[in-house]
Amino acid sequence: MTKEKPSLYIVPTPIGNLGDITLRALDVLKSVDSILAEDTRTSSVLLNHYQISKPLQSFHIFNEHQSLQRIIKKMNDGEAMALISDAGTPGISDPGFLLIRECLKNNLSVECLPGATALIPALVKSGFPTDRFVFEGFLPHKKGRQTLLKELAEEERTIVLYESPYRLIKTLEQINEYMGEDRMVSVSRELTKLHEETKTGTAAEVIRHFQEKQVKGEIVLIISGKSKKKDDT
């Protein structure tokens, strides 16, 4: 039985080092009719590096609702597309979920390639338990932020967050406030790039480390789960 050719390929792209793209990802990007990109300027750097010349269409959080039906129509007409984000796997704190859901509603085949994502290297490097963890993406900026932090303070699994350099200190200070200054955290930034850095320690120690420097780059924040208290009775 011949496998149905996908209408949409979800293609992870490097989170920093361009050498981290897979051979299969390159083959797919060369074979599709067009590529949906979160930022066509960013994606052009990668595609030009590997001499891939395909029509690029902008697909990001601000236009995905408006673009959805137009893209679905093209796929129904037989066009094969690849979806890429600026870095990592589309759909993981990046546009992609709505398009994938709409493809499945329209009985269009979707294939997701394995590949780069920032959270797994940061999680492994933290030295915290990896057998059970919870991924929360970006914390809410305002509404619901404190409520979620209070809930996460009771979480026994390792917690994975994404954060911007501009809010890192604020988030660390809130972890210190709601989870305690002795809660262990690990901050990884600029993963796979020249200035890659991981700092692991108590919340108080990591705050002091990053207060003394200008923080740049995308950040993955790992928080150790709440310790289980043994019943002494």
N, C-alpha and C positions, 0 to 999 in steps of 0.2 A: 504493500500500500504506500503510495507516494505521500509524503508529508506536505501538508498545505503550506505554501509559501507565506510568511508573515507579511502583513500590510504595514506593521509598525515594529521597528526594532528599538529597544531601549538600550542605548550604548553609553556605558560609563567612560568618562574621560579623565586624564590625569589630574590629581589635585595640586600638582606643582611640577614635578619632573616629567617632561614630555616623554621620557623613555618608558614610563609606566603603562602606556597604552598596550593592549593585547594585540597579537597578530590577527585574531578573529575580528576584533573591533575595526581594525584597519580594512580588512576584507569587506566587512559589511558597509562601512562608510563609502567605499569605492563602488559598491554594487547597487546601492539604492538610487532612486530617481531624484530625491531631494532630501535635505537635512533641515530639521527644525532645531533652532539654536536659541538658547536663552539670551545671549548677547552675540550678535553676528561678528562684532569686532574681535571679541575674545576668542571665539571659535575659529575665526579666520587664521589666527596665529598657529593653532594646532594643525588645521587642514593644510595651510601653506607649507608648514614644516614637513609634512608627509606627502606633499604634492597631490593632494586630493582636490579635485575641482568639480564641485556639485552645486546646484542651486541652493542657496541658503534662505530660509524663511525665519523671521523673528517669531519666537514663541516664549513669552515670559508671563509672570504673574499678573501683569497689568493688561494683557491682551488675550489671555487664554480663553476667556468666556466668549469674546467676540470672534475669535478665530476658529473655534471648535468645529462648527458645522461645515465651514468652508474646507477644512482639512479632512473631515470625515468624507465629504463628497468626493474629494480627490482620491482618497483611498478606495472608496466604492467604485470609482472609475478605473481602478487598477494600478494606481500609483503606489509604490513602496517607499516608505519614509523611515528615516532614523531620527530619534529624538536624543539630543545631547544637552547638557547643562554647562554652565561655565566651568565646573569642576566636579568630579565624583559621579555618583549614580543619580540620574533624573528621578524625581519622585521622593527622594530623601531630603526633606526640607528644601526642595526645589520644585518647579513646575513639573507636571507629569501625571499626577493622580487623575485629574479630570479627563485628560485625553485618553488615558488607558481605560478608564471606566466607560467612556463613550464608545471606544472601539469595541469593547466586549458587548455592550448593548446592541451594537450593529453587526455582531457576529464577524468582526474583523480579527484576524489572528494577530496576536502580540507576542513577541519574543524578547526576553530580557537577558542580555549578556552579563556574565559575571565580570567584576572589575573593581576599579578604584573606588574607595569611599573613605572619608577621613576618620570615621568613628572607630573602626576596627583597629588600625595601627595605634591610635591613642589609647584605646582600652587595653590592648595587650601590653603596651609600654608602661602603663600605670602601675603594674604589679598588683592590682586589686583583683579579686575573684572575677573570673570571666564565665563561669559555668551558668550563672544567672545574672542578667542585667536588664535594665529598663532604659529605653531611649526616649527622651522627652523633647528633642530638637531644641528650638529657641524658646526660652521662657517668655510669657506675655510681658510686654513692656510696662503695662499699667494694670488694667482690669484683670483680676484673678491671679496676679503674680504672688502676692503674699499668701493667699490660700493654697496655691500649688506648692510653694516652698515649705509651708507647714506640713502638707501631706508628704512631701518628699523627705522631710526630716525623720519620718517614721518608717521609711522604706528600707528594708533589710538587704535588698539586692543592690549591686553596683549601679550607679546612676550616670548616664551619659547625656551631656548637654552640648549644644553649639552656642557660641557667644561671639559678639563682635569685640574688637579691641577697645572700643569706646565705653562699653558697659562692663568690662571684665572686673574692674575693681569694685564697682557697685554690687555685682553678683557675688563676688567673693565675700564682701562685707555682710551681705544678707545671709550667706551660708554660715558665716561666723556667728551671726545673730540668732538664726533659727535652728542651727544644727550644733553649734558649739565650736569654740576656737580650736579644739583638739580633733575635730573631724578631719580625716585625711582626704586630701584632694590632689589631683594631678592635672596640670594645665599643659597642653601641647599646642604649639603654634607653628605656622610656616612648615607644616609637615611635608617632607620630601624635597624641600627647597634648601638653598644655601645656608640660610640662617635658622634652620630648624632648631627648636628648643622645647624641652619638656622639663617642667619643674614640679616635683612631687614633695609634699610635706603636709603639715597641719594647715588648716585654713589661715591661721594667724601668720605662719611662716611664709606661705605663698603670697599673701597680701603684701607683706614687707618686701618680698623679692620684686614684685611687679610695680610697687609704688616708687621704686628707685630707678625705674627706666621707662622709656617711651615704648608702649606696647604697639606692635604692628602685626598684621597678618590675620588670617582666619584662625579661630581658636576652637579647640575641643576641650571641654571641661569634664573631668571624671571625678565623681564623688563616691567615696566608699560608703557602703550601706551601713545602716545603724546596727551596732553590735547587739547580739542577742544576750539578754541578761539571764544568767542561770539562776534558777530558784534554789536557794540555799536551805529551804526548809525540807 
